[in-house]
Amino acid sequence: MQHDIAYDTAAGSQSITRAIGRVISPIAFLPADAAEFFTPVNTNKNWLSGEGKRLFDLAIALPLLIVLAPLLAAIALAVRLETKGPALFRQTRSGMCGRPFKIFKFRTMTVQEDGASVVQAREADPRVTRLGAFLRRYSLDELPQLLNVILGDMSLVGPRPHAMAHDDFYQSRISEYRHRFAAKPGMTGWAQVNGLRGPTPALEQMTSRVSHDVFYVRRASFSFDLKVLLSTPIEIIRPRNAV
């Protein structure tokens, strides 16, 4: 009888695990080590969710935040002087295993969308301020995300987080989309250094970006992160598709 109960429990546990693995939507209540449910997982899982990547992030993000503090203060002041509203923009996004978090950015628009309807920025978008266009072109609006990295919501390298409304839209249309949640979202990523940034008016554009994200999730390592970080300044200098 005990053997039957143990067998039923094990079988039930396996069924639950398989069911979770088939879920498309991000699962906000999963523990930090639940990235394995979002198969295919990285062959070096210890880097994706381990202490090494966290220490690597802090070793770079903390000094960088200190060094860039005068620049961040100057940008914040310029944003406040150009248009009414806060210098920082916060929006809910999905993190590792689908956990929601508030992302920090310099405000570049005259609107602050966050919720069920978020419209992507597009070429010559009238919502983007003059200063905002410059900040977005050279990704300076993303610098406050160093705080997200220090807080542990993000990593320096990983899939770029999207607005939750966009997650809902794309995860039902791109089969690989959920695999992005096996890693912390990043300030930069493999897709971005390959020119896959900016608006995605066609589904094929987002599909290509997601394929690069999944490629990273499968192969993330110290050397891969270093390669992406060293490639990022080059991509910023020659901004492709940035709006």
N, C-alpha and C positions, 0 to 999 in steps of 0.2 A: 504494500500500500504506500509506504514512504517512498519507495522507488518510483511508483507511478506519479506521486505528487511532485517529486523532484523533476521527473521527465516533463510533466505538464508545465511546470514553472519555467524550465529552460526553454521549452518550445514556445511558450508565450513570450518570453523575453526576446527570443530571436524574431518572432513575428512583429513585435513592437519596434525592434531595431530596423527591420526591413521596411516597416510602414513609415517610420521617420525618414528613412533614406529616400523614400519616394515622394515625400512632401515637397512641393514646389515653393511655397511661401517660406520666407525666413522664419525661424522659430526663436522668439525672443527669450524664452525661459530656459534654453539649454545651457548647461555649464560650459566653462571655457574650453574644456577638452572635447567638446562635442563636435568639433570640426570634422571628425571622422565620418559623421553621418552625411556630410556633403561630398560624397565621392564623385570623381576620383580625388583622393587626398594626396598630398605631397609625399614623396618617398622619404623626405627628410622632415617629418612632422615636428621633430624637436626644434627645428629652426623656426618654423612658422608660428608656433605657440610657446616656445621655450624661453628661458631666461637670457640666452645668448642674443637673440634678436632684440629683446627688451633693453638690455644693457647697451647694445649697439645704438639703438634709437636715442637713449638718454645721453650717451656719450657725445652725440652729435647735436641733438636738439637743444640741450641746456646751454652749452657754450654759444651756439648759434643765436639763440634767443637773446642772450646777454649782449653779444656783439652787434646784433641788428636792432637793439632797443631804440637807439636814436632815430633810425630810419622808420621804425614802426610808429613812433610817436609823431614824426613829421607827416607820415601818410595819414594817420588818424586825424590830425589837425586839418590837413588839406581837405579830407572828405567832409569834415564838419563845416568848413568854411564854404565849400562849393554848393552844397544843398542841405536843406533841413533834414534832420534825422540823425540817428546814432552813427558813430564811425564803424562799429562792428555790426555785422549781419550774422544772425544765428538761424540755423535751419535744422530740422530733425532729419537724420539720415540713418541708414542701417549699417551697423558695424559687424564684427565677427559673430557668426552664428545668428545674424539677424537682430542683434541687440540694438535698439534705437539709442542715438546719442545726439547731442547738439554740436554741430560743426561751426567753427568760427571762421569768418572771412571779413575782409574789409568790404563795406557796402559800396557797390558799384552801380546800383540801380535806384530809381526813384520809388520802386515798390519793394516789399519784403514778403514774398510769397512763401508760405509754409503750410502744408495741409494736403487736402485731397486733389487740389488743382495747382500744379506748378508748371509754368510755360518756360521751355528752354529758351535761353538767349539765342538770338539769330543775327545774321549779318545786318548791320545798320539798325539795330534794335533801338527804337526810340526811348525805351526804358533805361538804357545805359547812359550814364552821365559822361561828360567829356573826360574827366579824370578817370572814371571807371573804365572807359575803353582802354586807356593807357595801362591801368593796373591789370586788367584782364589779359591784354595782349602779351604782357611779360610775366604773368602769373604772380604779380606782387600782391594781388588780393588774397592769395592763398597762404601768405606768410603767418597769419595768426594761428594757423593749424599746427604750428609748433607747440602751442598750448595743448591741443588735442593729443599730440604725440606724448607730451610729458604726462598728461593725465591718464594715458593708456588706452584711449578710445581709438587711436590711430597709430600707424607705424610710418616711418619715413617712406617705405616702399611697400606697395600693395595695390590692389584694385582701387581705383578712384571711387569714392562713395557717391551714389546718386540720391536725389530726392526720393523719399519713400513713395511718392506718387508715381515716379518713373520706375521704381522697382516693381510696383504692382503691375504696371503696364507691360514691361519687357519680360518679366519672369514667366508670363503666360504665353509668350511668343518665341522665346529663345530657350531651347532645351538645356543649354549649358549654364544659363544665367545663375542658377542657385549655387553653382560651384564657387562663385566669387566669395561667398560667405564663409568659406573654409579658412580665410585669412583676414587679418585686420585690414581695413581700408588704408590706403597710403596717400601721402602728400603728392607722390609721383609714382609712376608705375611703368611696366613694360609696354603697355599700350601707348602711353603718353610719349615715351621716348622714340616710338615708332610713328609719330605723327598722328595718332588716333585720339585727338582731343577736339574740343569744341562741339558744336551742335551736331545732332544725328537725325536729320529730317527723314532719312530713309532707313528702314529696318536693317538693311545690309550693312550700314555703317556701324550700328550698335552691335550687330552680330560679329563683325570683325574685331571690334574693341573687346567684346566678351571673350572671344577666342584667345586673344593675347593675354587677358586676365587669367584665364584657365591655364594657359601655358605657364604663367608665373606660379600659380598655385601648385601645379604639379612638380615644379623644379626649383622652388625657392630655396636659397642657400645664402650664406654670407657672401660668397663671390658674386652671385647673381645680384644681390642687393647693391653691392659695391659698384657693379657694372652699370646698373640703372642710375644710381646717384651720380656717377661720373659723367654719364651721358645727358643728364638733365640740364645742366647749364648750357650745353650746346643747343639743345632743343629750345630753350628759352630765348637764346640769342637769335635763332631763326624761327620765330613762332609760326607754326603751321596750323591753320584752321582755328586759331584762337580768336574768339569774339567776346 
